[in-house]
């Protein structure tokens, strides 16, 4: 028996004879863990979920759940025999049933698990959908329908829950609250879950691990902190869009030099020889604001994000650099003003390519 609760090994994911994602391997070690898959639209994330659910077959590799082989070149356990629940991005509610009846269809498969059993009331309270129970799918909003579909999937308490963009239609004002509630119930019931999302913040909050899918490959699979701070390729950096790459030269064991910013100190994630030319990942939180500094750059844009500002600064070489500043900082700068950068520049973890 595999030591991992869920495992994909060397699988090509195909749909209509076309390979969407190649040679994928990852595992979920513990029951109740949540992983999130991120990637651009059309890359094959939904195909992965459909294949795990048994709706698509594989001709290479294997998929195991709780020690049982459910998919391989020769074996394909039927979807109804997998105890896997898949909630699509576009809700799949039956139009001739009320929301309550739709959810109760899932409750018919509800099994006691580790002595815990979730009730309809708990699910309804969790997702705040009491007011739509007696309505039909055509009478509710897309966000409400999505929550109802999620409720039906949760109440089955499957061995593996697959969620395809589960909160994409939920109002932004309510989304964070739903994320908190969803995480709580998944942890409480130990429902192992794979979530497909385009929202990296959602993935970083909900996932024990995150997988980045780009160009038909699983490029990185790691805990959210490492995916964000230690991206393993330029492709992942560009996809996450959380910083920029600037040219620099390695000048010592813990230093490198950029023509615009001068000396930058810190700890290299990967060792480079002195004199090596590299691309340094510079994220908005890496630079500090200091109006007393002699390093001043021109403000070309300012985005207010509530708790913070993201200033875009232009360097002498015309590079645009994003800098994070708390919104309560004393001197707010306007476009065309000069913005000071604290020296010496220190970055805890220096990531280069």
N, C-alpha and C positions, 0 to 999 in steps of 0.2 A: 504493500500500500504506500502511495506517495505521502511524503511528510507534509506536503502542501495541501490546503483545503481545495484549491482550484489551480489548475495548471494548463497552460497552452505551450506546446513545444513544436517548433519548426513548422508552423501552419501557414499555408497560403490561403488567403481569404478571397473567394471568387464570387461573382454574380454574373449570370447570363454568359458564362464562359470566359469572362474577362477577369483577370487578377487585379484586385484593388489594393491589397496590402500583402507583401511578400515576407516569407520566412520569419514569422512573428513568434517570439517566445517570451512569456512572462508568467508569474505565478502570484497567487494570493496565499500567504502562509497560514493565516489564522481565520477561522470562522468568525464572521462579524466585521472583518475589515472592509473598507470601502476604497475602491480605486476609481480614478477619473481618467478618461481618454480625451485628449485635446487635439484638435487639428482643423484645418480649413474645411469648408463645405465640399462635399463630393469626394473626400479623400478615402472613404471606406469605413468610417467609424460605425455607421449603422449596419453595414454588411458584417462587421465583426459581431455585433450584438445578435443579428439574425442567425448567424452561423452558430453561436454559442447556444441559442435557443432551439436549434435544430431545424430552422427553416431553410437553411442552405447547407449543402454537403461540402466536405473537404476531400481533396485527393492527395494530400500530403500532410504529414505531421499527426498530432493527436491532441485531444482536449479531454481532461479528466476533471471530475467533480466529486469531491468527498471520497477519493480513492477509486472511483468507478470511471471506466473509459466510456465516454458518451459520444465521441466523434473520432473517426480515423478514416483511412482510405477504405477500409473494409466494413467498419461499423458506424451506424448512424442511429442512435436511439431516438425514437419518435418524440416530438416536442412534448406531448402529453405525459410521457413517462420520465421526464427529466426533473420534474419539480423545479423548473426554472420559469420565472415570470418576467415577461417583456412588456414594458409600457412605452409605446411609440410617442414621438414628438407630436404628431397629429393624433389627437385622442381617438380611441377605437370604441367609444361608447355605442351601445345598441340604441338606435333612435326611437324605437317603440317601447323602451323601458324608461322608467324614471331614474334619476340619479341614484336614489337609494337602492332600487332593484339592480342597477348595474353594479354597484359596489357589493351587494349581497351575492352576486354571482361569483365573486372572488371569495367571499366568506365560506362558500360551500366546499372550497378546497383547503380552508383554514385548518391547520393541524397544531396540536400542542407541541411546543418545542422547548425543551429544557424547563418544563413546568410553566412556561409563559405563553399566554394567548392574548392577542390583541382583540378588542371588541370594536363593533361598529361605532359606538359612542366615542371611544378613544381616538379612532381614526378621524371621525368627523370633527372632534374638538381640535385635534392636531392640525388639520388643514383648514379649519374655519369654513366649513361648507354646510352647516346645519340648514341655512336659509335656502339652499337649492335642492334639498333631498327630494322634495315632491315635484320638482320640475323635470322637464324632458330636455335632452341635449340641445335641441334647437332653441330653447328658451334661455340658455345661459351663455355667458361670454366664453371666449377661447381660453382665458386664464382659469375660469371656474371649471370648464370641461377638462382641462389638463390636470387640475387638482383632483377631480373626481376619478379620472383614469389612474392617477397615482394612488389614490385611496384603494381602488380595487386591487391594484398590484400589491400594496403593502399588506392588505388584510389576508392575503393567501399565505403569508409567512413562508415564502419559498426557500429552498436551499440556496438559491442564487437569484438575486433581483437585478434586472437589467433595465436601466432608465435612459431613454434617448431624449436629451435636452428637456429634462422634466420640468424646468421652471422658465422656459423661454417665453411663454405667454403670460407669465405672472407679472402683475404691476411691480415696478421697481420699488415702490414704497413698501410693498408687502413681501418682496422677495427675500430680503435678509432674515425676516422673522420666520418665513417658511424654511429657509436653510437651517436655522437653529433648531426648529422643531423636527425637521427631517433627520438631522444628524443625531438628535437625542433619541428618537424612536429606533433608528437603525442600530445604534449602540445598545440600547436597552434590550432589544429583541435579538441582537446578534445576527442581523440579516446581512449576509455577505452580498455586496452590491458593486456593480460596475456601472458607472455613470458616464455617458457621452455628453460633453458640453463644449460650447465655444467660449465660455466665460472663464478665464484663467483664475479670477478671484474666487469664483464658485468652486472650481476644482481644487484650489489651494486650501480652501476652508473645509470642504467635505472629504477630500481624499487622504487616506493614509499614504497612498502612492499616486503619482501622476505619470501618464504615458503620453508622449508627444509623437503624433503620427504625421509625417511629411514625406512627400515623394515616394509613396508606396512602401514606406518603411517605418517601423517603430524606432524613432531616433534616440529617445531617452526614456528610461523608466526608473523613477527614483522618488524619494520623498519630496514634497512640495518645496521645502526650503532649498534643497540642492538643485532642483530644476530651475528655480528662480535665480539663485545666487551663483550656481556653478553650471550653467548650460554647457553641454559638451560639444556644441558645434555652432558655427555661424548661422546655420539654418534655424536652429532653435532660438538663438538670439533674435533673429529677424522676425520669427513667428510671434514670440512673446512681446516684442516691441516695447521692451522696458528699459531701453538704453541705446547707446550708439557705440560704434567701433571707431577708435581714433588711432592714427599711426603713432608708434612710439619705438624707442630704442632701449634695449636693456643695458643699464650702466653698472649694475652690481647685483649682489645676491638678493637684495631687497629694494632695489631702486630701478626706475626707468625714467626716460626723458621724453617729453612731448614738446614740440616746437612752440606751441601756443601756451601751454600750462606750466612748462618747466619741469622740475623734478617731482616725481610721484613716488611715495614710499609705501611699503606694505609687504604682505606675505604672498609670494607667488603660489598659485595652486599647482602649476606645472613648472618644472625647472627649465630655464633657457640659458644658453651661453651668453656671456658678456658680449655686447656688440650686435646681438640678434635684433633684427627688425620684426616687430610684431604688431598685431592689431589689439589694442587694449579695450576691453568692455568697460564703458563708463555709464553707470546707472544714475538716475536722478538724485538718489540719496548719498552718492559718493562724495559730492562736493559740498562745502559749507559756506554759508553766506557770511561775509565780514567786510563791512564798509571801510574799515581802517586798512585793509590790505592794499598793497601796491599792484596787485593783479586785478584789473578791472576790465569787464567785458560789457558789450552793448546788449541791452535787452531788446529783443525783436518780437517777443510774444509773452503773454502771461495768461495762464489758465487758472481760474479759481475753482477749487474742488471742495469747498466747504471747510474741511479741516486743514487744507494746505493750498499753496500755490505751486504750480510748476512753471518756472521761468525758462524761456528759451533764450540762450545767450549766443551771440555771434562772436567768434574769435577772429583774430587778424587774418587767419588763412581761410575765413569764411565758413568754418565748421559750425554747425548749430548744435549746442550742448544743452540738454535739459537739466535743471537743478530744482530739487525739492526744498521748499521752505514752509514751515508752519505758518498758518494764516494769521497768527497773532504776533508775527515778528514786527518790530517797531517801525522800521522804515520800509514801506511798500514802494516798489519801483515801478515807474511807468515805462512804456515802450520808448525807446531811444535814450533812456537814462543809462548811466554806468552802474554796474553791479559788481561788488567786490567778492573775490573768492579767497577764502582763508588759506594761508600758507604756513608751514609746509603742507602740501596735499598728502593726506594719508588715506589709503584704502585698505581695510582689513584683509580682504581676500582679493588678490589681483588675478583676474581671469584674462588670458591672452590667447590669441589664435595665430 
